[in-house]
Amino acid sequence: MSLATTLIILVAALGVEALFGYPQRLYKLIGHPVTWIGALISKLDRDLNRDDESRAARKASGVLALIVLVAIPAGLAWIVQITLASTWLGNIALVLIASTMLASRSLYDHVRDVAQALRNEGLDAGRTMVGRIVGRNPETLDEHGVARAAIESLAENASDGITAPVVWFALLGLPGLAAYKAINTADSMIGHRTPRHEAFGWAAARLDDLVNLPASRLTGFLFALAARFIPNGSMDNAFRAMRRDAHRHRSPNAGWPESAMAGALGLKLNGPKTYGATHVEDAYMGDGRREATADDIERALRLAGVAWALMIAGLSGIVLILQA
């Protein structure tokens, strides 16, 4: 496909996903591409990750598993793309397929649910809702902690679930998008420093860090620009927070969108957290208020929505230039 066609399909897929998301009826019927990838990861983990092998052998097995995991979805996606891309009906099908691997609608809805639960039903309901989107122990969070967790999840997942898929589809088409989703799903399932997965998931975690580098910076940049278009947002503070704080985050990528979000909204995000029974120290992002509220979650959603609109506008502008 030409770059212009690729970007047209991408813009259309972003629009379809934002409007309709992934239908629950379809999910119940056939699952979702991420669940298919997850099933493959689980099988590779069972078959190749053996407790009786050395750390080096388990690392090597993890590399092999990652190669298989990326090759299968990317190869299938390449076959689908070359089969469908020659007709306009095929391109419509590509739009629909690509939309299934984007996540703006589901992310927006899940984060909004936290704000509504906090506002309408109180702290316990807010903890329940935020527990669906974060890994930390929600029982340790007060109202402000629940709000901060939701905003941090929005910032980080905006990069992983939207900007990064956009970047890799723009660069490599449907195979790039499928490969990215495979890598990102592998990181979420086996890229943890646990006794079982520290060695086997090492390659998945490192590759996920690498493929998310461009998107995390771009997401922070878009959040900073979007701050100019929301009430009481600060573009200058967003850029200042990124320069000062992003590199201090434990993750090489999450600090960029989180610090930009914090600066834009006048908040102080991240910091110490509890995952299960494990307490983790991490740097603060931003130098504003720690007392985040449901209103701040909705401001964060507004900021993200404007950032996504700016991204779509930028992609559309490139298409117009290419076709001029």
N, C-alpha and C positions, 0 to 999 in steps of 0.2 A: 504494500500500500504506500501511496505517497504520504508525505508528512501532513499535507493539508487534509487528506481523507482521514488519516489517523486522528488528527485533532478534532475534526468534525464529529467523528464517532465518539471521541472522549467527551466532548462538550454535551452531546446528546445523552450519553450514558450518565453523566453527572446530573443532568436535568431529570431523567427518568428515575434515578435512585432517590433524588431529593423529594420528588413528588410522591412516589409510591413505595419506596423501600423494597424489602423482599417479602412477598406475600406469605402470611402464616400458613395458608392452605397449601401453597407449594412446598413450604418447608416440611410440613407434616407428610406430604406425599413422597417427596424425593430427597429431603434434606437440603443441604446448602454446600457450595463448593468448599467452604472451610471445614465442614464436618467430614466431607470426603477426604480432604487432605489430612485431617486429624485422625481418621481411621487408618490411613496409610502410615502415619507417624507412629501410632500405637503398635501396629504390626511390626514395623522396623525395630521399635524399642524392645518388643518382646523377643524378637528373633535374633537381634544382633547385640543387644546390651546385656552381657553375661557377667554376673557378679563374681565369678571365679577367675576372670581374666585380669591381667595387669592394667594399670592406669593407661599405659601407652597403647595397649591393645584396644582398650575401650575408646580411647581417643580416635584411633584409626577406624574402628567400627563406626564411630559417630560421623567421621568424614565420609565414609562409604554410604551410610544411610542418607546423609545430606545430598550427596550426588544423585542417588536414586530418587530422593524426594523431589528435587528440583527438576530433574530430567523428565519424569513422567508427566506432571502437569504442564510443563513448558512444551514438551513434545506434542502432547494432545492439543494444546492451545494453538500451536503452529499449524497442525493439520486442519483444525477448525478454521483458522484464519485464511489459509490459502484456498480452502474449499469455498468459503462464503464470500470472500472479499471482491469477487469479480462481478457481482450484481447488486443492484440497489436493495433488493429483498435480503440478500445475504448481509449487506451492511447493516440493515435494520436488526437482523438477528445478532450481529456482533455488538450492536448497541445494548441489546437486552442482556447478552451474556456478560459484557463488561460491567454493566450496572450491578450485577450480583456480587461483584468483588469490590464494591465501594460501600462506604458505611456512614455517610453523613446523616441520613434519616434516622437510622437506629441509634447512633450516638446522640443526636439531638434529643430524641425522644427519651432515652434512658436518663440523660442528665436533667432534662426538664422534669421528669418524674420525681427526682430527688427534691427539686425546689418546691414542687407542688405538695409533696408529702410533708416536708418541713413546715410549710406555711399552713396547710390545712389540717394535718393530723398530729404534728408534734415530732419530738426527737426520736421516739422508737420507730415510727414509720420512716423517718428520714434515714435512720441507721439501716433499716431493712432494704430500702431502695439503693443506698450507696453501696451496700454490701454486694449488690449484683454487678457492680462495675469496677470495684477496686479490690486489691488483694489484701489490704490491711484489715486488722480486726476492728469492725465498726463499733463494737461494744466499748472500746476505749475512747471513742470520739464524743465530744459534746456538740452542741448545735453548730458552733463555728467550725469545729473540726470536720463535721459532715459536709458543710458547705465548701470548705477548702478542698476536701478530698474530691468532691464532684467537679470542681473547677480544674483541679490538677489533672484529673482523668480526661476531661474535655480537651485540655491543652495537649496532653501527650498523645491521645488517640486521634486528635485531628491530624497529627503528623502521620501516625502509623496507618490509620484507617482511611485517610482521604488524600493528603498531599503525596505521600510516597507512592500509592497506587497510580495516581495521576502522573507522577514523574516517570515511573517505569513503563506505563502504557505509552506515554508520549515518546519515549526513547526507543522502545522495543516492541510496541504493539501488544496484542493479547498474550504472546508468550512471556513478555517481560512482566506483565501484570500477574499472570499465573505463577511465575517463578517467585516474584516478590511475596505473594500471599503464602506460598509454600514455606519460604524462609521465615516469614514473620510468625506463622502459625507454629513452626518448629521451635522457634525461640520461646513462644509462650508456653509450650508444652514440655520441652526438655531442656531449655536453656537456663536452668536454675543451678545454683551452687548447693545441691543436695548430694548426699553420698551416692545416690544412684545415677544422677545426671551431670555431676560436675565435669567428669571426663567425657562421657558419651555426648553430652550436649554442648561441649566447648565450641565445636565448629559452628553449630547453629547460632549460638549466642554471638560469636565474633562476626560471622557473616551478616547477621541481622544489624549489628552496630554499623557495619560498613555500608550496607544498602540504604540505611536510614539517614546517613550523613547529609545528603543534599536536601532531603525533604524537611528535616528538622530545622535547618537554617532558613529554608524558604517559608516554613510555617511561622516561625518567629517574625520574619520580615513582614509577612502578610498581616499578622496580628498587630504589629506596630503601625502599619499603614491604616488598618481598619479603625484604630483608635481615634483617628481624625474624624470619623463619621458617627461616633456614638456619644451620647451625653456624658460629659465629665470624663471622657477618655483622654489619655495623654500619650501621643506618639513619642514625644521626647523622652518621657519616663520609660516607655517600653524599650526604646533603643538603648537608653542608659543602663537599664536593668540587664539586658542581654549582654552588653559589653562587660559589665561588672560581675555578673553572677552565673551566666550559663555554663562556663567552664568549671565551676565549683560543684556542680551536681554530680552525684555518683554515676549517673548515666552519661555517656558522651553525647547523647542526643536529646534526652528529655528536658535538659536545662534550657534549651533554646526557646521552645514554645512556652514552657512554664514561666520563665523569667519575663518573656515579652507579655504574656497574659497578666502577670503580677504587676508589672510596671504600668501597663495600659489601664488597669482597673484601680490602681492605688492600693494594692494588697501585698501581703507578705506570705508567700506560699511555700510549700515543701517543708523542710526542717525535719526534726525527729518524728519517727513513725513506729507503729507496732504491727508486725505481720505475724498473725497467730500469737505465739508467746514470745516472739523474738523482737527485741527493741533495736531499731536501726537509727543511727545518727546520720543526718544528711544536712547539707547547707541550705540556708534560706534563699528563696528567690524573691527579689523585690524588697523594698524597705517601707511598705505602707502598713495598713491595718492587718492584724491577725483575726479580727472579729468579723469574719465573712458571714454573710446571711443569705437567705433565699433570694433576696433582691440582687445580690452580687452574682449568684448563679445565673440569673436571667440576664444580667448585664454581660456576663461571659458568653452566654449563648448568642446574644445580639452581636457581640464582637466577632465570634466565630462565623456567624451567618454573613456578616459583611466581608470577612476575609475570604470566605468561599465564593461570594459574588465577585470580588476583585480577581480571584483566580480564574473564574469562568470568563470574565471580561478580558483578562489578559490573553487567555487561550483563543478567544474569539478574535481579538485584535491580530494575533499572529496569523490566523487563518485568512483574514482579510488582506493582510500584507502579502501572504504567499499567493493569493489568487488575483492580486492586482495586476 
